[in-house]
Each structure stands twice: as structure tokens, then as C-alpha cells.
Amino acid sequence: MQNIPITYEDIISIIKRLLMVAEEYNEPFGEPIVMVGGTAMTAHRIRKQSFDVDLYARIFSDDVIHLVEQEFREQFGSMFKIDVTSTENIWGMIMLRDIHKSETDATIQVGDNQYTIQKLSYENLFLLKLDSNRKKDQDDLPMLYEKSNLELLVKRFNIIVKWHGDRDSVLGYADSFVAAMKKFGNHDPVDVISALNLSKFMIELLYESWSNSYDE
């Protein structure tokens, strides 16, 4: 059976079913429950549809995930997947230590319990995908940039760069950020660099690198 695309409405139905089955098995999901990856992109209406459901949840049951996944494969195809993680580095090396502060997308009532479903912000999605080498993530950057702006992206960059798990890669990540701001918003690299909250030696190296680029 060919995989069938999943709409936003489908995503909410699948999450509700997950919560229902979790309660039936007395293994409830632990909030926060946050839509990430392509699921968050669909929730933001940047994409019309997805093929998987990607979530962060503090506590969850693999058995419940498996049961619901098998159930919906009859509807969406054999490759349908529910990918749930409890680690704050959703993908890549950046930890989102404040993921619990993600914006609210929906509330779902299951029996006597009400669950808040959140989603990653445009800025978090942009900065996580910027740190990815996958082509599909890089292809998402222009659309995400259009939903944000330089001020918001710089502000968020200055927070999460401190949570990057590979300190040796921070300089390269910062350079990629400067390049992206120039590419998508035609922002002057010098102005962008001056707004970054990085160590003095990194700032100097970035200035030197971009000055050399202009000289060439």
C-alpha cells in the first residue's frame, strides 16, 4: 500500500488516539507534548501535509506508540511512523532546554484529562534545520525565514547556541547563520556578527572571514 499524506487534522486525530490508548493502558503521556520536525511544519501550515508524526514527550510508552502506529498503518500505509523522543536534542547537536515553553497549538480532551499540545516555533525550526546537513532541512530554510525576521532569529540564536552539544562546531554553526541571514534577508554580515553573543575570539574570526570574503 502506497503511503498516504497526513494532514494537520490527521495529526491531531493520531495524537488524540495516542493519548486515549495510553490512558487505556494506564501509561499516560507526560507533558509537555510538542510537535517537532515535519509535524510542526504542518501545524504551522508551512507544509500542507506530512508522512510521519514527530513528537517530543517527557514520558511515553513504546508499546503504546507501536500499537497506534500499527493501527494507522492500515490507513496511511506500511511506512507510516510515529516518532516520539524524550531527549531535548530533537535532532542534531542542539539541546532545546526550554522546549516546555513552546507555543500552544491545540488542547485535546481525553476523558477527564485535558492535554496541551505544543509546537516548535519558526525560530527553533529554522535554527535546528540550519544545523542539519540533510537537503530536505536546508530546503525548508527559506520558508521558515519568511515566517520570522532577523531580530527574532538572532535573539533565539544567542540563547540556543549555548546549548550546542559540540563546542568545536559552534564557530561553523555561527558562520552558517551569518551566511543564511545574508542569503535569505540580504543582511550585512558585519551587522549580524555584531549582534551575536559569542566569545571574543569567535567574533574576531567571523569578522576576519567575512572581511576576506568581501576582499575577494
C-alpha positions as CSV (number, residue, x, y, z in Angstrom):
1,M,0.0,0.0,0.0
2,Q,1.4,3.4,-1.0
3,N,1.9,5.9,1.8
4,I,-0.9,8.4,2.1
5,P,0.0,12.0,3.1
6,I,-1.1,13.1,6.6
7,T,-2.9,16.4,7.0
8,Y,-2.9,18.6,10.1
9,E,-6.4,17.3,11.1
10,D,-5.0,13.7,10.8
11,I,-2.1,14.6,13.1
12,I,-4.4,15.9,15.8
13,S,-6.6,12.7,15.4
14,I,-3.5,10.5,15.7
15,I,-2.2,12.4,18.8
16,K,-5.7,12.0,20.4
17,R,-5.7,8.3,19.7
18,L,-2.2,8.0,21.3
19,L,-3.5,9.7,24.4
20,M,-6.6,7.5,24.5
21,V,-4.6,4.3,24.2
22,A,-2.0,5.5,26.7
23,E,-4.8,6.1,29.3
24,E,-6.4,2.7,28.5
25,Y,-3.1,1.0,29.3
26,N,-2.5,3.3,32.3
27,E,0.7,4.6,30.7
28,P,-0.2,8.3,30.1
29,F,2.0,10.7,28.2
30,G,3.9,13.2,30.3
31,E,3.6,16.8,29.2
32,P,5.0,18.7,27.6
33,I,3.9,17.1,24.3
34,V,5.4,19.1,21.5
35,M,5.1,18.7,17.7
36,V,8.6,18.8,16.1
37,G,10.1,18.4,12.7
38,G,7.7,17.9,9.7
39,T,4.7,17.7,12.1
40,A,5.5,21.2,13.5
41,M,5.9,22.4,9.9
42,T,2.5,21.1,9.1
43,A,1.0,22.6,12.2
44,H,2.4,26.0,11.2
45,R,0.8,25.4,7.7
46,I,4.2,25.7,6.1
47,R,3.6,22.3,4.7
48,K,0.2,21.1,3.7
49,Q,0.9,17.6,4.8
50,S,3.4,15.2,6.2
51,F,4.1,11.4,6.2
52,D,5.0,10.8,9.8
53,V,4.1,12.1,13.2
54,D,7.1,13.6,15.1
55,L,6.7,14.4,18.7
56,Y,8.6,15.3,21.9
57,A,7.1,14.0,25.1
58,R,8.6,13.9,28.6
59,I,7.2,10.4,29.3
60,F,5.7,7.9,26.9
61,S,5.3,4.2,26.3
62,D,7.0,2.4,23.3
63,D,4.2,-0.2,23.5
64,V,1.5,2.4,23.1
65,I,3.4,4.0,20.2
66,H,3.7,0.6,18.5
67,L,0.0,-0.2,18.9
68,V,-1.2,3.1,17.5
69,E,1.4,3.1,14.7
70,Q,0.2,-0.4,13.6
71,E,-3.4,0.8,13.7
72,F,-2.8,3.8,11.5
73,R,-0.7,1.9,9.0
74,E,-3.9,0.4,7.7
75,Q,-5.0,3.9,6.8
76,F,-1.7,5.7,5.9
77,G,0.5,2.9,4.5
78,S,3.1,0.4,5.7
79,M,5.8,3.1,6.1
80,F,3.8,5.3,8.4
81,K,5.7,6.1,11.6
82,I,5.1,7.8,14.9
83,D,8.5,9.1,16.1
84,V,8.5,10.2,19.7
85,T,11.6,11.3,21.7
86,S,12.1,12.4,25.2
87,T,15.5,13.9,24.6
88,E,15.8,17.7,24.3
89,N,18.1,17.5,21.3
90,I,15.3,16.7,18.8
91,W,17.8,16.1,16.1
92,G,21.4,17.2,15.7
93,M,23.6,18.5,18.5
94,I,21.4,21.4,19.8
95,M,19.5,20.9,23.1
96,L,16.2,22.8,23.5
97,R,16.4,23.1,27.2
98,D,13.2,25.3,27.2
99,I,11.2,23.1,24.9
100,H,8.4,23.1,27.6
101,K,7.9,26.8,26.7
102,S,6.9,26.1,23.1
103,E,3.8,27.8,21.9
104,T,0.4,26.1,22.3
105,D,-1.2,24.7,19.2
106,A,-4.2,22.8,20.5
107,T,-5.8,21.2,23.5
108,I,-7.2,17.7,23.4
109,Q,-9.7,16.3,25.9
110,V,-9.5,12.6,26.7
111,G,-11.9,11.5,29.4
112,D,-11.4,13.8,32.4
113,N,-8.0,14.9,31.3
114,Q,-7.1,17.8,29.1
115,Y,-3.8,17.8,27.3
116,T,-2.0,20.8,25.8
117,I,-0.3,20.1,22.5
118,Q,2.6,22.5,21.7
119,K,4.7,23.0,18.6
120,L,8.2,24.3,17.9
121,S,8.5,27.9,16.9
122,Y,9.6,29.1,13.5
123,E,12.9,30.2,15.0
124,N,13.6,26.9,16.7
125,L,12.8,25.0,13.5
126,F,15.0,27.3,11.4
127,L,18.0,27.1,13.8
128,L,17.7,23.3,14.2
129,K,17.4,22.7,10.5
130,L,20.3,25.1,9.9
131,D,22.5,22.7,11.9
132,S,21.4,19.8,9.8
133,N,23.2,18.5,6.7
134,R,20.1,16.9,5.2
135,K,19.0,18.5,2.0
136,K,15.3,18.5,2.9
137,D,16.1,20.5,6.1
138,Q,18.2,23.0,4.1
139,D,15.3,23.3,1.6
140,D,12.9,24.3,4.4
141,L,15.1,27.3,5.5
142,P,13.7,29.9,3.0
143,M,10.1,29.2,4.0
144,L,10.9,29.4,7.7
145,Y,12.9,32.6,7.3
146,E,9.9,34.2,5.7
147,K,7.9,33.5,8.8
148,S,10.4,35.2,11.1
149,N,12.9,38.0,11.0
150,L,16.5,38.9,11.7
151,E,15.8,40.2,15.2
152,L,13.9,37.2,16.4
153,L,16.3,34.7,14.8
154,V,19.4,36.5,16.4
155,K,17.7,36.6,19.8
156,R,16.9,32.9,19.6
157,F,20.4,32.0,18.2
158,N,22.0,33.8,21.2
159,I,20.0,31.5,23.6
160,I,20.3,28.1,22.0
161,V,23.9,28.4,20.8
162,K,24.9,28.0,24.4
163,W,23.2,24.6,24.3
164,H,25.1,23.3,21.3
165,G,26.4,19.8,22.2
166,D,29.6,20.1,20.1
167,R,31.5,23.2,21.1
168,D,34.1,22.7,18.4
169,S,31.3,23.1,15.8
170,V,29.9,26.4,17.2
171,L,32.1,28.6,15.1
172,G,31.0,26.8,11.9
173,Y,27.4,27.0,13.0
174,A,27.6,30.7,13.6
175,D,29.2,31.2,10.2
176,S,26.3,29.3,8.7
177,F,23.9,31.5,10.5
178,V,25.6,34.7,9.2
179,A,25.6,33.2,5.7
180,A,21.9,32.4,5.9
181,M,21.0,35.9,7.1
182,K,22.8,37.3,4.1
183,K,21.3,34.8,1.7
184,F,17.6,35.0,2.8
185,G,17.4,38.5,4.1
186,N,20.3,40.3,2.4
187,H,21.6,41.4,5.8
188,D,25.1,42.8,6.1
189,P,27.3,40.1,7.7
190,V,29.1,42.7,9.8
191,D,25.8,43.8,11.3
192,V,24.7,40.2,12.0
193,I,28.1,39.3,13.6
194,S,28.0,42.3,15.9
195,A,24.6,41.1,17.3
196,L,25.9,37.6,18.1
197,N,26.6,36.7,21.7
198,L,29.8,34.7,21.2
199,S,33.2,34.6,22.7
200,K,35.6,37.4,21.6
201,F,37.9,35.1,19.6
202,M,34.9,33.7,17.6
203,I,33.6,37.2,16.8
204,E,37.1,38.2,15.6
205,L,37.4,35.1,13.4
206,L,33.9,35.7,11.9
207,Y,34.8,39.3,11.1
208,E,38.1,38.2,9.5
209,S,36.4,35.5,7.5
210,W,33.7,37.8,6.1
211,S,36.1,40.7,5.5
212,N,38.2,38.3,3.4
213,S,35.1,37.2,1.5
214,Y,34.4,40.8,0.6
215,D,38.0,41.4,-0.4
216,E,37.9,38.5,-2.8
